Amino acid sequence: MAQTAQPPLLRQIGEEMVSGILKANYREMPIDEILPVQELPLPDVRIPFGGPHPRLLFPPARAEEIRLRRWRAPYREWADRILETAAAGPDPASPLLNELRRSQAAKVNAFAWFLTSEPVFLETAVRALIRIPELGPVYNLEGGRMGVGWGDFMEAAEAVRHYAVAYDLVHSVLSPGDREQIVRRLAGQTEKLLLYRFVVPKNNHAVAIGAGIGTAALALDHPRAQVWLDAALGEIRAGLAQIEPDGSYREGGYYARYIASRLYPFALYLYSAAGVNLLSHPRIRLFDRWLADIEKPDGSVPDFDDAFPEALLYQPIAAGLAPESGEVRRLFLRHPGRSPKDDPNWIEAFCAYTERPLLSVPDDRSAVFYPHGGMAVFRDDPEIFGFFLGEPGRPHLSGHDHVEPGAFTLHAFGKNLLLDAGYGPLGVEDPNRAWYASAQAHNMVLVDGLGPDQNPVRGDPLGGTMRDYFAAPSIAAASVHARYRGAVIHRRVWFAGRRIFVVSDRMESGSPRHFAVPWHGAGAFEDLGQNRVRWTRDEVGLGAHFIRPDEAPLFIEARTGLHTRPDPAREHTLAHVALPPSESQRLLTLFAPQRAPDRSVSVAGMPVFSDVSATARLVRFSDSPMEILVVSAEGNWACGVLESDARTAVYQRAGFPEPDVVTLEEATRLRIAGKDIFSSTLPVTLSLVFDPAGWVGHLSASDGVETRVAFQVRSDPGVIGFDRASVPYRRENGWVLFTVRNGGIFEMGPQSGRVRRTETVRENLPVLERVSRSADPEPGRNLTQTERVRLRNEIVRALGQAGMEAFDARSGPGIGAGGLFGIASGLLNSLFAQTGGPGLNLPQQFDFERRVAGHRVRYFEEGTLTQGGLRVHRHQLFVDETLWLTRETPFTDYSSTEAMIFKDDFQGQFHLRKHGRDLGWGGLLRRDLADGWVSAGHQSDLAGSGETSRFGMGRGPWDGNLSLRYSPASWNGADFTGRHRDGGQATTVRFRTDRSGTDAFGMSHARRLSPSWHWSGTWESERHPAASGWRASAASLAWFGYGPANGFIRIDARDGRDVRSAWQGQYRTGRWLFDSRGLLTPLCTGDLGAAWRSPVLSVRSRLLRGKRMEADWIVRPAPGWSSTFRAGWTLRPGAADEAGVGLWHHGKAQAGGEVRFLRRDGEWLAGLTGTASAFLSGSERIHGYASVLFAPDGRRERVEILVRQSGRLSTPGVFLVADRRGVTRLEGFLMWRF
């Protein structure tokens, strides 16, 4: 085929240089931050002119009640803080004070006078108020100079708010002349804010400025007060449009807390003065819930997007105003002293907070999901917190958003362990601002060293898609899919056993790409060899194990990164895992947070039987009998009791009676202890919880592709729910078979909500929907004035989405109006990105590709065109797929040079880092042989802090790796791992030692004794400096599959004392099937099941620690029908505490229900659950689900009702929840299948 003619060289270079600015990596400004194209529907408020003062912090009638709070807890402590702040505050007459500081002094002293009636506080407050200056100059579109005079518009609005509260408190003692002067000057600044609000971004700026204008309207008794209030509410409506339908906030956690700390005080003023409670709005209530869910155990929030580590006070105000404030109050009481003692919001907290009893929280919050915001939160309170970002793209993007699809951060045992860069210490003024917002500063996959191209016209789709998210009692997961730089990125995170995280990265591209996975950790960094690293902070550590099937050494660079939070410093070490260039790559990362010595974790290799590359890790915990097995493979494999073809497997055993859990990625089969468990016609991703009450989990298949799945269960489940609907199934030879076309939660047996996920919901626009459904030709004539205003706001909200899409540069082919808007707004925004005012600060890119002497040569650079000239921070040179060179300077005083060479069977990777005057370097060489590989590498850390040498070899059935760690001053340690696999046996040997005195030796061996018997054993011995002698642990597992019987026996011993044994088995004879499993401890725990002609009758009984019995009966009296009965009782004193009966029909039309009775604290609770499903036409079905729980007195405790349709491209549904607090949640939703 003839090659396409290339343009002349000089012309090609010139064209690329000219177009470099237009093609650069910059982002358009969202239209909804420029114009109020979207609004959160809030009511209009009419305020009476005049009236008694004070009226902002509390209604006049409650003044004495508020004053008396000073003498009781918790208000006593808050009052002391306020009085101390007032007494120690600055002199308000000082010319050095800006207006924000002076206004804070006025407010704090005015409230201190209200509490104490001491003249000194009154005099200080009045002295501050009468020194309110005239208007200051406007410096740029942000207002005045920050920190000078009135400051920028944000500072001015906050100062107006504080001044207005102070004026309201001392109004009665001011002279008429002072009142007139104060009102005139505050009114002047309010009018200035009103005038310039048209250039204010419709985000957190609009909320803060609206709160300032609105407070002045409520306090000043000005003739234009209603105009001000209408404008203020308009700004707040536009700014709060950043809140998604699920309550998440587009600008990130920090700015969410920022607007809460400005909006909630204003909500208190509005409630006190006009009786309107903004916090009762459904969207703001969801926003409160989201703020609670993303809070880490230490009271902070993840630093994703632009974020400062500032503690902002809003929770006690929300606890007084929000209708459902139990969780907000709980979180505030957990860290009541986290906010600064001199925060002026303590005054609003003092007046708004109410003491209410803390209700129990029935919801399991171990994992929560926000699909609109693209966020997953994993937690094991109060110790572990993981945050996973899906980052849905336009129009969910804000000016403060960092484009980081798939980013993951981790907090454990009170320490931040995996970091997000945040805002930068100086925000937009920071000289390294480009680093903090870059993909390289986040824990996400890089393609050729880069993240998404944000260019408005030619760039990548911004953000990603979060899917396959669910939470079960002992496993939770979510996945993110994104496309950028010509590659498709799939990242899946599992939170296994509420203790460890397993991150699976799969990268695919149409041409070879250099994929890299950086992990930004906090604390002292150690490269432990064997593809392992560790960060340590005090007694808390995070081990990261990078797992690939072939066990070959990976090229792991220890780079330096910057982050905003001083935690404890602003620099950290990141592990940059650079993978060889390829069209597709996979990497499994296991994160094991631990706290020595009580929550330590050990990770060791396990032997694997496989004809292809496969490796496994066994995770064990010092404080729990739970074990977690992680396997990475390229085909069929067997490890322990598992056999599968899954590319990734995570198998956790917690010990009976806790159910085992297995998770498989891209699998078509699974066997456990010789017994077939699962099979499918196409590869699926499966998480399966072996719950004795019925298997549950999550199954994800290719969207729209019919996949038949089969499970071999002990007995007929009676009913199978998939994606909250009953699905038809059939039984064949003990297998349960059904068909799926997408992903969803499945439950075998009555649906009980044991697995959770969060559905997307559509906008809640009740007035617009009611009008649109009306048959009246003039449907709006019967609306009240309030409804008319709300209808207008809802129409604006509904049309906003279409307006944003019309201006989105990526919404259609060519440049068009949207593209021109994107380029113009993006370049204009770049001028202000780092300079704070107009100046030359344009992003630049040069991307040149040409064939030279038969080789494809590509040169790429990125930089910024400034007044000082062109500053290039990245150079890249690629020659075919053979040579890759990169030189980058991501931030001040740091540079990195990387070279990769790939030729036939040889690979070489090298890097050189410079930080100030310190140098670090490293390299890895690998040669692939006919039946194996050999590798050698070395890493020298910055400042000569450590050296690591690596050697590895794989030949036939043998492979091994040796790591040596040392520094110029001393020997640090060694680590050796060797493996042998041949025929029916596999052996792994490991030894490690380090200079701290920690030594460990371990061995694992597995053998196929016969086709029917398998045996495996592990032995480990460790010696720690803090412990005397060696501590040994051993485990032995034998499983069998012989004719009608299969099962396993396991014995574990730790320190030679803690010995446990477990069993599981099954025996089939004639028409009977018997099975049992259990744990031998001081008190026997186990179960025994029997089934006769499995489709007809099955019985299962359980003995729990020798104290409790449970039993289940399932009967199928006729084809298409099944009935269930269950009971539970304690053996001593022999009282029943659980019973239930259900009846189910299976067929084209399916229906069923169950009645359950539970004894709690000596009282019986009753519950009723029902499901129904029927065909409408073709493949369309309608599904219904309802559940009611009754209290002992007959009152409804909780009600859930779900009705939805399926089988079409888009399917509607409605979901209703009513709980014992009388709060009803009614949501309509619309789901699309892609």
Secondary structure, DSSP 8 states (H G I E B T S, - for coil): --------HHHHHHHHHHTTTTTSS-----GGGTS-------------SS--S--SSS-GGGHHHHHHGGGSTTHHHHHHHHHHHHHH---TT-TT--HHHHHHHHHHHHHHHHHH--HHHHHHHHHHHTT--------BTTBS-TTSTT-BHHHHHHHHHHHHHHHHHHGGGS-HHHHHHHHHHHHHHHHHHHHHGGGS-TTHHHHHHHHHHHHHHHHS--TTHHHHHHHHHHHHHHHGGGB-TTS-BTT-HHHHHHHHHHHHHHHHHHHHHH---GGGSHHHHHHHHHHHHT--TTS-----SS--------HHHHHHH-SS-HHHHHHHHHSTT-S-TT-THHHHHHHH----------S--SEEEETTTTEEEEEETTTEEEEEE----TTS--TT----TT-EEEEETTEEEE----S-TTGGG-TTHHHHTSGGGSSS-EETTB-----TTTS---S-EEEEEEEETTEEEEEEEEEETTEEEEEEEEEETTTEEEEEEEEEEEEEE-EEEEEEE-SEEEEEETTEEEEEETTEEEEEEEE-TT----EEEEEEEE-SS-SS-SEEEEEEEE---EEEEEEEEEEEEEETTTB-EEEEE---EESS-EEEEEEEETTEEEEEEEEEESS-EEETTEEE--SEEEEEE--TTS--EEEEEEEEEEEETTEEEEEEEEEEEEEEE--TT--EEEEE--TTS-EEEEEE-SS--S-EEESSSB---EEETTEEEEEESSEEEEEESS----SB---------HHHHHHHH---SSTTTT--HHHHHHHHHHHHHHHHHHHHHHH-GGGSSSSHHHHHHHHHHHHHHHHTTTTSSS--EEEEEEEEEEEETTEEEEEEEEEEEETTEEEEEEEEEEETTTEEEEEEEEETTEEEEEEEEEETTEEEEEEEEEETTEEEEEEEEEEEETTEEEEEEEEE-GGG--EEEEEEEEETTEEEEEEEEE-SSSEEEEEEEEEEEETTEEEEEEEEEETTS-EEEEEEEEEE-SSSEEEEEEEEEEE-TTSSS-EEEEEEEEEEEETTEEEEEEEEEETTTEEEEEEEEEEEETTEEEEEEEEESSS-EEEEEEEETTTTEEEEEEEETTTEEEEEEEE--STTEEEEEEEEEESSS--EEEEEEEEEE-SSSEEEEEEEEEEETTEEEEEEEEEEEEEEETTEEEEEEEEEEE-TTS-EEEEEEEEEEESSSEEEEEEEEEETT--EEEEEEEEE--
